[in-house]
Amino acid sequence: MIIEKEQKFKEVLSKIEGNINERSFFNKFLELYPEVWKKHKITFSKFNRSKQFGQTIPLPKPEVSLKKEIRTWLQKQ
């Protein structure tokens, strides 16, 4: 989960030059907010380690979840 996602996504959108697509948005987000990305990945890792053995809880990888959030946000624009 990304805190203040709307604000961060708007900032990323304003910084992208040229063609705006999911890949360019994702790369620019990583460039502008490396600390947010790191925290997002750490949260994913902590959750995976906290599961009990044999228990499966489907959770997308950090890359997949961020790309899905970006795709959803771009469709709304």
DSSP file (Angstrom, degrees, kcal/mol; ACC not computed):
  #  RESIDUE AA STRUCTURE BP1 BP2  ACC     N-H-->O    O-->H-N    N-H-->O    O-->H-N    TCO  KAPPA ALPHA  PHI   PSI    X-CA   Y-CA   Z-CA
    1    1 A M              0   0    0      0, 0.0     2,-0.5     0, 0.0    42,-0.1   0.000 360.0 360.0 360.0 133.1    0.0    0.0    0.0
    2    2 A I    >   -     0   0    0     64,-0.0     3,-0.9    38,-0.0     2,-0.2  -0.891 360.0-133.4-106.7 125.4    1.3    3.4   -1.0
    3    3 A I  T 3  S+     0   0    0     -2,-0.5     5,-0.1     1,-0.3    33,-0.0  -0.560  89.5   6.6 -77.2 138.2    0.6    6.4    1.2
    4    4 A E  T 3> S+     0   0    0     -2,-0.2     4,-2.2     3,-0.1    -1,-0.3   0.891  80.6 164.0  56.0  43.8   -0.6    9.5   -0.6
    5    5 A K  H <>  +     0   0    0     -3,-0.9     4,-3.0     1,-0.2     5,-0.3   0.896  66.8  54.8 -58.8 -45.3   -0.7    7.5   -3.8
    6    6 A E  H  > S+     0   0    0      1,-0.2     4,-2.1     2,-0.2    -1,-0.2   0.921 110.6  45.4 -57.5 -46.8   -2.9   10.0   -5.7
    7    7 A Q  H  > S+     0   0    0      2,-0.2     4,-1.9     1,-0.2    -1,-0.2   0.918 114.9  47.4 -64.1 -44.7   -0.4   12.9   -5.0
    8    8 A K  H  X S+     0   0    0     -4,-2.2     4,-2.4     1,-0.2    -2,-0.2   0.904 111.3  50.7 -64.9 -42.2    2.6   10.8   -5.9
    9    9 A F  H  X S+     0   0    0     -4,-3.0     4,-2.6     1,-0.2    -1,-0.2   0.890 109.2  51.0 -65.2 -38.9    1.0    9.5   -9.1
   10   10 A K  H  X S+     0   0    0     -4,-2.1     4,-1.9    -5,-0.3    -1,-0.2   0.901 110.2  50.0 -64.0 -39.6    0.1   13.1  -10.2
   11   11 A E  H  X S+     0   0    0     -4,-1.9     4,-1.0     2,-0.2    -2,-0.2   0.920 111.3  48.4 -63.5 -44.2    3.7   14.2   -9.6
   12   12 A V  H >X S+     0   0    0     -4,-2.4     4,-1.0     1,-0.2     3,-0.7   0.923 109.5  53.1 -61.4 -44.8    5.1   11.2  -11.6
   13   13 A L  H >< S+     0   0    0     -4,-2.6     3,-0.5     1,-0.3    -1,-0.2   0.876 106.9  51.9 -59.7 -38.8    2.7   12.0  -14.5
   14   14 A S  H 3< S+     0   0    0     -4,-1.9    -1,-0.3     1,-0.2    -2,-0.2   0.745 109.7  50.4 -70.6 -22.0    3.9   15.6  -14.6
   15   15 A K  H << S+     0   0    0     -4,-1.0     2,-0.3    -3,-0.7    -1,-0.2   0.611  85.0 102.9 -91.5 -14.0    7.5   14.5  -14.8
   16   16 A I    <<  -     0   0    0     -4,-1.0     2,-0.4    -3,-0.5     4,-0.1  -0.547  56.7-157.8 -76.5 131.1    7.1   12.0  -17.7
   17   17 A E        -     0   0    0     -2,-0.3     2,-0.2     2,-0.1    -2,-0.1  -0.896  55.7  -6.7-107.4 137.2    8.3   13.3  -21.1
   18   18 A G  S    S+     0   0    0     -2,-0.4     2,-0.2     2,-0.1    -2,-0.0  -0.572 116.1  19.4  86.8-145.7    6.9   11.8  -24.3
   19   19 A N        -     0   0    0     -2,-0.2     2,-0.7     1,-0.1    -2,-0.1  -0.409  67.9-146.3 -68.9 129.9    4.7    8.8  -24.5
   20   20 A I        +     0   0    0     -2,-0.2     2,-0.3    -4,-0.1    -1,-0.1  -0.875  36.7 141.5-100.7 116.5    2.9    7.9  -21.3
   21   21 A N     >  -     0   0    0     -2,-0.7     4,-2.4     1,-0.0     5,-0.2  -0.874  64.4 -90.9-141.9 177.7    2.4    4.2  -20.7
   22   22 A E  H  > S+     0   0    0     -2,-0.3     4,-2.4     1,-0.2     5,-0.2   0.881 122.4  49.2 -60.5 -41.0    2.5    1.8  -17.8
   23   23 A R  H  > S+     0   0    0      2,-0.2     4,-2.5     1,-0.2    -1,-0.2   0.925 112.8  45.3 -67.8 -46.3    6.2    1.0  -18.3
   24   24 A S  H  > S+     0   0    0      1,-0.2     4,-2.3     2,-0.2    -1,-0.2   0.882 114.4  50.2 -65.9 -36.8    7.4    4.6  -18.5
   25   25 A F  H  X S+     0   0    0     -4,-2.4     4,-2.4     2,-0.2    -2,-0.2   0.925 110.8  49.0 -64.7 -45.4    5.2    5.5  -15.5
   26   26 A F  H  X S+     0   0    0     -4,-2.4     4,-2.1    -5,-0.2    -2,-0.2   0.924 112.7  47.3 -60.3 -46.9    6.5    2.6  -13.4
   27   27 A N  H  X S+     0   0    0     -4,-2.5     4,-1.8     1,-0.2    -1,-0.2   0.905 112.8  48.2 -63.9 -42.1   10.2    3.5  -14.2
   28   28 A K  H  X S+     0   0    0     -4,-2.3     4,-2.6     2,-0.2     5,-0.2   0.869 109.1  54.4 -67.3 -36.3    9.6    7.2  -13.4
   29   29 A F  H  X S+     0   0    0     -4,-2.4     4,-2.8     1,-0.2    -2,-0.2   0.932 108.9  47.9 -61.6 -45.3    7.9    6.2  -10.1
   30   30 A L  H  < S+     0   0    0     -4,-2.1    -1,-0.2     1,-0.2    -2,-0.2   0.870 113.1  49.3 -62.9 -36.3   11.0    4.1   -9.1
   31   31 A E  H  < S+     0   0    0     -4,-1.8    -2,-0.2    -5,-0.2    -1,-0.2   0.901 118.7  36.7 -69.2 -42.1   13.2    7.0  -10.1
   32   32 A L  H  < S+     0   0    0     -4,-2.6    -2,-0.2     1,-0.2    -3,-0.2   0.814 128.2  30.8 -82.5 -31.4   11.3    9.7   -8.1
   33   33 A Y     X  +     0   0    0     -4,-2.8     4,-2.0    -5,-0.2    -1,-0.2  -0.468  61.8 148.6-128.9  61.8   10.3    7.6   -5.1
   34   34 A P  H  > S+     0   0    0      0, 0.0     4,-2.4     0, 0.0     5,-0.2   0.855  77.7  54.5 -64.8 -32.4   12.9    4.9   -4.4
   35   35 A E  H  > S+     0   0    0      2,-0.2     4,-2.0     1,-0.2     5,-0.1   0.866 108.2  48.5 -70.1 -34.3   12.2    5.0   -0.6
   36   36 A V  H  > S+     0   0    0      2,-0.2     4,-2.3     1,-0.2    -1,-0.2   0.907 112.1  49.4 -68.8 -41.8    8.5    4.4   -1.2
   37   37 A W  H  X S+     0   0    0     -4,-2.0     4,-2.3     2,-0.2    -2,-0.2   0.911 110.3  50.6 -62.8 -43.2    9.3    1.5   -3.5
   38   38 A K  H  X S+     0   0    0     -4,-2.4     4,-2.3     1,-0.2    -1,-0.2   0.917 111.2  48.0 -61.4 -44.0   11.7    0.0   -0.9
   39   39 A K  H  X S+     0   0    0     -4,-2.0     4,-2.4     1,-0.2    -1,-0.2   0.884 109.4  53.8 -64.4 -38.8    9.1    0.2    1.8
   40   40 A H  H  X S+     0   0    0     -4,-2.3     4,-1.7     1,-0.2    -2,-0.2   0.912 111.3  45.1 -61.7 -44.0    6.6   -1.4   -0.5
   41   41 A K  H  X S+     0   0    0     -4,-2.3     4,-2.3     2,-0.2    -2,-0.2   0.878 111.6  52.5 -68.6 -38.1    8.9   -4.4   -1.1
   42   42 A I  H  X S+     0   0    0     -4,-2.3     4,-2.7     2,-0.2     5,-0.2   0.906 107.5  52.0 -64.1 -41.4    9.8   -4.7    2.6
   43   43 A T  H  X S+     0   0    0     -4,-2.4     4,-2.2     1,-0.2    -1,-0.2   0.909 109.5  50.1 -61.1 -42.3    6.1   -4.8    3.5
   44   44 A F  H  X S+     0   0    0     -4,-1.7     4,-2.3     2,-0.2    -2,-0.2   0.925 111.5  48.2 -60.5 -46.0    5.6   -7.6    1.0
   45   45 A S  H  X S+     0   0    0     -4,-2.3     4,-2.2     1,-0.2    -2,-0.2   0.903 110.4  50.8 -63.2 -42.7    8.6   -9.5    2.4
   46   46 A K  H  X S+     0   0    0     -4,-2.7     4,-1.6     1,-0.2    -1,-0.2   0.906 110.3  50.1 -62.1 -41.6    7.4   -9.1    6.0
   47   47 A F  H  X S+     0   0    0     -4,-2.2     4,-0.7     1,-0.2    -2,-0.2   0.928 109.9  50.1 -63.6 -44.4    4.0  -10.4    5.0
   48   48 A N  H >< S+     0   0    0     -4,-2.3     3,-0.6     1,-0.2    -1,-0.2   0.882 112.3  47.4 -62.1 -38.1    5.4  -13.5    3.3
   49   49 A R  H 3< S+     0   0    0     -4,-2.2    -1,-0.2     1,-0.2    -2,-0.2   0.774 105.3  60.3 -73.4 -25.2    7.5  -14.3    6.3
   50   50 A S  H 3< S+     0   0    0     -4,-1.6    -1,-0.2    -3,-0.2    -2,-0.2   0.634  81.5 103.7 -80.6 -12.8    4.7  -13.9    8.7
   51   51 A K  S << S-     0   0    0     -4,-0.7     2,-0.2    -3,-0.6     3,-0.1  -0.385  77.1-115.4 -69.0 146.9    2.5  -16.6    7.1
   52   52 A Q    >   -     0   0    0      1,-0.1     3,-2.0    -2,-0.1    -1,-0.1  -0.523  43.3 -85.0 -79.3 151.7    2.4  -19.9    8.9
   53   53 A F  T 3  S+     0   0    0      1,-0.3    -1,-0.1    -2,-0.2     3,-0.1  -0.294 114.7  15.5 -58.1 133.9    3.8  -23.0    7.2
   54   54 A G  T 3  S+     0   0    0      1,-0.3     2,-0.5    -3,-0.1    -1,-0.3   0.300  97.5 116.4  86.8  -9.8    1.4  -24.6    4.8
   55   55 A Q    <   -     0   0    0     -3,-2.0     2,-0.5     2,-0.0    -1,-0.3  -0.807  49.2-160.3 -95.5 127.4   -0.9  -21.6    4.7
   56   56 A T        +     0   0    0     -2,-0.5    -3,-0.0    -3,-0.1    -4,-0.0  -0.925  14.9 175.3-112.9 129.7   -1.3  -19.9    1.4
   57   57 A I        -     0   0    0     -2,-0.5     2,-0.4     2,-0.1    -6,-0.1  -0.966  33.0-127.3-128.3 112.6   -2.6  -16.4    1.0
   58   58 A P        +     0   0    0      0, 0.0    -2,-0.0     0, 0.0     0, 0.0  -0.445  40.2 162.6 -66.5 120.7   -2.4  -15.1   -2.6
   59   59 A L        -     0   0    0     -2,-0.4    -2,-0.1   -15,-0.0     6,-0.0  -0.979  35.2-124.3-139.4 122.6   -0.6  -11.8   -2.7
   60   60 A P        -     0   0    0      0, 0.0     5,-0.0     0, 0.0     0, 0.0  -0.306  34.9 -99.3 -67.0 151.7    0.8  -10.3   -5.9
   61   61 A K     >  -     0   0    0      1,-0.1     4,-2.7     4,-0.1     5,-0.2  -0.261  38.4-104.1 -63.4 158.1    4.5   -9.5   -6.0
   62   62 A P  H  > S+     0   0    0      0, 0.0     4,-2.4     0, 0.0     5,-0.2   0.863 120.9  51.4 -55.5 -40.0    5.4   -5.8   -5.4
   63   63 A E  H  > S+     0   0    0      1,-0.2     4,-2.3     2,-0.2     5,-0.2   0.925 112.4  46.0 -62.7 -44.3    6.0   -5.2   -9.1
   64   64 A V  H  > S+     0   0    0      2,-0.2     4,-2.1     1,-0.2    -1,-0.2   0.910 113.4  48.2 -66.8 -43.4    2.7   -6.7  -10.2
   65   65 A S  H  X S+     0   0    0     -4,-2.7     4,-2.1     2,-0.2    -1,-0.2   0.901 113.0  47.4 -67.3 -39.4    0.7   -4.8   -7.5
   66   66 A L  H  X S+     0   0    0     -4,-2.4     4,-2.6    -5,-0.2    -1,-0.2   0.919 111.8  50.2 -67.3 -42.2    2.3   -1.5   -8.3
   67   67 A K  H  X S+     0   0    0     -4,-2.3     4,-2.7    -5,-0.2    -1,-0.2   0.882 110.2  51.1 -63.0 -37.1    1.8   -1.9  -12.1
   68   68 A K  H  X S+     0   0    0     -4,-2.1     4,-2.4     2,-0.2    -1,-0.2   0.916 110.4  48.2 -66.2 -42.2   -1.9   -2.8  -11.4
   69   69 A E  H  X S+     0   0    0     -4,-2.1     4,-2.4     2,-0.2    -2,-0.2   0.905 113.2  48.5 -62.8 -41.6   -2.4    0.3   -9.3
   70   70 A I  H  X S+     0   0    0     -4,-2.6     4,-2.9     2,-0.2     5,-0.2   0.931 111.2  49.8 -63.5 -46.6   -0.7    2.4  -12.1
   71   71 A R  H  X S+     0   0    0     -4,-2.7     4,-1.9     1,-0.2    -2,-0.2   0.919 112.8  46.9 -59.6 -45.4   -2.9    0.8  -14.8
   72   72 A T  H  X S+     0   0    0     -4,-2.4     4,-1.2     1,-0.2    -1,-0.2   0.914 113.9  47.8 -63.1 -43.9   -6.0    1.5  -12.8
   73   73 A W  H  X S+     0   0    0     -4,-2.4     4,-0.8     1,-0.2     3,-0.3   0.903 110.6  51.0 -66.3 -41.7   -5.0    5.1  -12.1
   74   74 A L  H  < S+     0   0    0     -4,-2.9     3,-0.5     1,-0.2    -1,-0.2   0.857 105.8  56.0 -65.2 -35.0   -4.1    5.8  -15.7
   75   75 A Q  H  < S+     0   0    0     -4,-1.9    -1,-0.2     1,-0.2    -2,-0.2   0.821 104.6  53.8 -66.5 -29.9   -7.4    4.4  -16.9
   76   76 A K  H  <        0   0    0     -4,-1.2    -1,-0.2    -3,-0.3    -2,-0.2   0.731 360.0 360.0 -74.8 -22.0   -9.2    6.9  -14.6
   77   77 A Q     <        0   0    0     -4,-0.8    -1,-0.2    -3,-0.5    -2,-0.2   0.475 360.0 360.0 -78.4 360.0   -7.3    9.8  -16.1
